[in-house]
Amino acid sequence: MKIVFSKEYTVKTPGHIFRADKFEAALKLLLKEGVVLKKDIVPPAPPSRADLLLAHGPAWVSKNLDFKFKSEDSAKAELKITRGVARAHLMNVGGTIEAAYLAFESGIGINCGGGSHHAFRDHGEGFCLLNDIAVAVKKLLKDRLINRAMVIDLDAHQGNGTASIFRDDRRVFTFSMHGGEIYPEKKVKSSMDMELRPGTGDGAYLAALKSELPRAMDKFRPDLAVYVAGADVYRGDLLGGLKLTMGGLKRRDAFVFGECRRRKVPVALVLSGGYAEKFTDTVRIHANTIKAALRRC
């Protein structure tokens, strides 16, 4: 089983709540535990301009490829855009493209990173510059490898950028289950939104997921799922506002992968957000999610 990762994902963001090194730390933990071997790790290729144009406008693509950002771009993204930050986002797009192809070929594709669901067609938001999810899905659709795709977004925050990019595309179903009273303040309508109250814990969360996700999958019948497995639904997270335990997160992941496997739907995994007060908790959650994916191979 291959895991997609690039050292270029690991960029310094001093003083910022988003720590890009969490992806590499999760991978190192899996290597230490013997769950993953070095030979299993494959580096992604950077996306081409044509790839990026599948989901983003020409002006925004040029800014990202030619590093022509303005101060307002950093302000809107709530992240200082350095060359390293821009390169990390580009490589994460390549990683999710690679994971989507691996999923199509073998049933499971894992990007140890990715999940920039707040990036819109023409700008970045919420620490996200380029929507790797949308680019990867659009590329597989363009190549006619799939006819329908579902984005299963279980990050604590609504995938507003993804919902916006796919708003008029009936080939893609966007399923987002998120906190209703946290960022983004202005939500963009997904194919299906499930808004949760602050403090929602394991029982209510898993009951809602088990009630609605199978129904949506059975109705839409996707050829590919992209699972946005945010770690920020954890009770120790500083931004999520929800109260899932480590055990609850394990059950969430097992359920999603199980539902995809039962329907023989290939699934590409991206890790997305995670801002636990204890950095090691975020790292452990991401590692556990990858373990759950590997168990479904």
C-alpha positions in Angstrom: 0.0 0.0 0.0 1.4 3.4 -1.0 1.2 6.6 1.0 1.7 9.9 -0.8 3.9 12.4 0.9 6.3 15.2 0.1 8.8 16.8 2.5 7.7 20.1 0.8 4.4 19.8 2.8 6.4 20.6 5.9 6.7 24.4 5.8 7.3 26.7 8.7 4.4 29.0 9.8 5.8 30.6 12.9 3.2 31.6 15.5 0.4 30.3 13.4 -2.2 27.9 14.8 -1.9 25.7 11.6 1.2 23.5 12.0 2.1 22.1 8.6 4.6 19.7 10.2 1.7 17.6 11.6 1.5 15.5 8.4 5.2 14.6 8.6 4.9 13.9 12.3 2.0 11.5 11.7 4.0 9.7 9.0 7.0 9.4 11.3 4.8 7.9 14.0 3.6 5.3 11.6 7.1 4.5 10.5 8.2 4.2 14.1 5.3 1.8 14.9 6.2 -0.3 11.8 2.7 0.3 10.3 4.3 2.0 7.3 7.7 1.2 5.6 9.9 3.7 3.9 9.4 1.9 0.6 5.6 2.5 0.9 6.1 6.3 0.7 5.7 7.8 -2.8 6.4 11.5 -3.6 3.8 13.4 -5.7 4.5 15.3 -8.9 3.6 19.0 -8.8 0.3 19.8 -10.6 0.4 21.3 -14.1 -1.2 24.6 -15.0 -3.8 22.7 -16.9 -4.5 20.6 -13.8 -5.1 23.7 -11.6 -7.3 25.4 -14.3 -9.7 22.5 -13.9 -10.9 24.0 -10.6 -9.3 27.5 -10.4 -9.4 30.7 -12.5 -6.5 31.7 -14.7 -5.5 34.8 -12.6 -5.4 32.8 -9.3 -3.5 29.9 -11.0 -0.9 32.4 -12.2 -0.5 34.0 -8.8 0.2 30.5 -7.3 2.6 29.3 -10.0 4.4 32.6 -10.5 4.3 33.7 -6.9 2.6 37.0 -7.6 0.5 37.3 -4.4 -0.5 40.6 -2.9 -0.9 41.4 0.8 -4.6 41.1 0.5 -4.3 37.5 -0.6 -2.5 36.6 2.6 -5.1 38.5 4.6 -8.0 36.7 3.0 -6.3 33.3 3.5 -5.4 34.3 7.1 -1.9 32.9 6.4 1.3 34.7 5.4 2.0 33.4 1.9 5.7 32.7 1.6 7.3 30.9 -1.3 7.4 27.8 1.0 3.7 28.1 1.8 2.8 28.4 -1.9 5.0 25.5 -2.8 3.5 23.3 0.0 0.0 24.0 -1.3 1.0 23.1 -4.9 2.6 19.9 -3.8 -0.5 19.0 -1.7 -2.6 19.3 -4.8 -0.2 16.9 -6.6 -0.5 14.6 -3.6 -4.3 14.4 -3.7 -4.2 13.9 -7.5 -1.9 10.9 -6.9 -4.0 9.6 -4.1 -7.1 9.8 -6.3 -5.4 7.7 -9.0 -4.2 5.2 -6.5 -7.8 4.9 -5.2 -9.1 4.3 -8.6 -6.4 1.6 -9.2 -6.4 -0.2 -5.9 -9.5 0.9 -3.9 -7.6 3.1 -1.4 -5.4 6.2 -2.0 -3.8 8.0 0.9 -2.4 11.6 0.8 -0.6 12.2 4.1 -1.7 15.9 3.8 -4.2 17.7 1.7 -7.8 18.7 2.4 -7.7 22.4 1.6 -11.5 22.7 1.4 -11.7 26.5 2.0 -9.9 27.4 -1.2 -12.3 28.9 -3.8 -11.9 29.2 -7.6 -10.4 32.6 -7.5 -9.0 33.1 -4.0 -7.8 31.4 -0.8 -9.5 31.3 2.6 -9.1 29.6 5.9 -5.4 28.7 5.6 -6.1 27.2 2.1 -4.8 28.5 -1.2 -5.6 25.7 -3.7 -8.4 23.2 -3.5 -6.6 19.9 -4.0 -9.9 18.0 -3.5 -11.6 19.8 -6.4 -8.6 19.6 -8.7 -8.2 15.8 -8.2 -11.9 15.1 -8.7 -12.1 17.3 -11.8 -9.0 15.6 -13.3 -10.5 12.1 -12.9 -13.7 13.3 -14.4 -11.8 14.9 -17.3 -9.9 11.7 -17.9 -13.2 9.8 -17.9 -12.1 7.4 -15.3 -15.2 8.2 -13.2 -18.7 9.6 -13.9 -19.6 10.6 -10.4 -17.7 11.5 -7.3 -18.7 12.2 -3.7 -16.8 14.4 -1.3 -17.3 13.2 2.3 -16.2 16.2 4.3 -16.0 15.4 8.1 -13.7 18.3 9.0 -15.2 20.4 11.8 -15.5 23.4 9.4 -17.8 23.4 6.4 -16.0 22.9 3.1 -17.2 26.2 1.6 -14.7 26.3 -1.2 -15.4 22.8 -2.3 -19.1 23.5 -2.2 -18.7 26.6 -4.3 -16.5 25.0 -7.0 -18.9 22.1 -7.4 -22.2 24.1 -6.9 -23.4 23.6 -10.5 -21.7 20.3 -11.2 -24.2 17.4 -10.9 -21.4 14.9 -11.3 -20.2 15.7 -7.8 -22.0 15.3 -4.5 -20.6 17.4 -1.6 -21.5 15.9 1.8 -20.4 18.2 4.7 -21.0 17.5 8.4 -19.7 20.4 10.5 -20.2 22.8 13.4 -22.9 25.2 12.6 -21.7 28.1 14.7 -18.0 28.2 13.7 -16.0 29.3 10.7 -16.9 30.0 8.0 -19.4 32.5 9.2 -21.1 32.5 5.8 -21.6 28.9 4.6 -21.9 27.9 0.9 -24.7 25.3 0.3 -23.3 21.8 -0.3 -25.3 19.0 -1.9 -26.0 18.0 1.7 -25.1 20.0 4.9 -25.4 18.6 8.4 -24.9 21.3 11.0 -23.9 20.3 14.5 -24.4 22.1 17.8 -21.3 23.2 19.8 -20.2 20.4 22.1 -21.7 17.5 20.0 -20.0 14.3 21.2 -19.5 10.8 20.1 -23.1 9.5 20.4 -25.0 12.3 18.6 -22.2 12.7 16.0 -22.0 9.0 15.1 -25.8 8.6 15.1 -26.2 11.5 12.6 -23.4 10.2 10.4 -24.7 6.6 10.4 -28.2 7.9 9.5 -27.4 10.2 6.6 -24.2 9.1 4.9 -25.4 5.6 3.8 -28.6 7.2 2.5 -26.7 9.8 0.5 -24.2 7.2 -0.9 -27.0 4.8 -2.0 -28.9 7.6 -3.7 -25.9 9.2 -5.5 -23.9 6.0 -6.2 -20.5 7.5 -6.6 -17.6 6.0 -8.6 -15.1 7.6 -6.2 -15.2 9.1 -2.7 -12.8 11.7 -1.3 -12.8 11.5 2.5 -11.8 14.7 4.2 -10.9 13.4 7.6 -10.4 16.5 9.7 -8.9 15.9 13.1 -10.5 19.1 14.5 -13.7 17.4 15.6 -11.7 16.2 18.6 -12.7 17.5 22.0 -9.2 18.9 22.6 -9.2 21.0 19.5 -8.8 24.8 19.8 -11.0 25.6 16.8 -13.5 22.8 16.2 -16.0 23.3 19.0 -17.1 19.6 19.0 -16.3 16.9 21.6 -15.4 13.7 19.9 -13.1 11.4 21.8 -10.2 9.5 20.3 -12.4 6.4 20.3 -15.2 8.3 18.6 -12.8 9.4 15.9 -11.7 5.8 15.3 -15.3 4.7 15.0 -16.0 7.6 12.6 -13.1 6.6 10.3 -13.9 2.9 10.5 -17.5 3.6 9.5 -16.7 5.8 6.5 -14.1 3.3 5.1 -16.5 0.4 5.8 -19.4 2.1 4.0 -17.1 2.8 1.0 -15.8 -0.8 0.9 -19.2 -2.3 1.3 -20.3 -0.5 -1.9 -17.0 -1.1 -3.6 -16.4 2.7 -3.9 -12.7 3.6 -4.2 -11.8 6.2 -1.6 -9.0 8.8 -1.5 -8.1 10.1 1.9 -7.0 13.6 2.7 -6.3 14.7 6.3 -7.3 18.4 6.4 -7.6 20.4 9.7 -6.4 19.7 13.2 -5.5 22.2 15.9 -5.5 20.3 19.2 -4.1 22.0 22.2 -1.7 19.1 22.5 0.1 18.8 19.1 0.7 15.1 19.7 -3.1 14.5 19.9 -3.5 15.9 16.3 -0.6 13.7 15.2 -2.1 10.6 16.8 -5.5 11.3 15.2 -4.1 11.6 11.7 -2.0 8.5 12.2 -5.1 6.6 13.4 -7.0 7.7 10.4 -4.3 6.3 8.1 -4.3 3.1 10.0 -8.1 2.8 9.5 -7.5 3.3 5.8 -4.9 0.6 5.6 -7.1 -1.8 7.4 -9.7 -1.4 4.7 -7.2 -2.3 1.9 
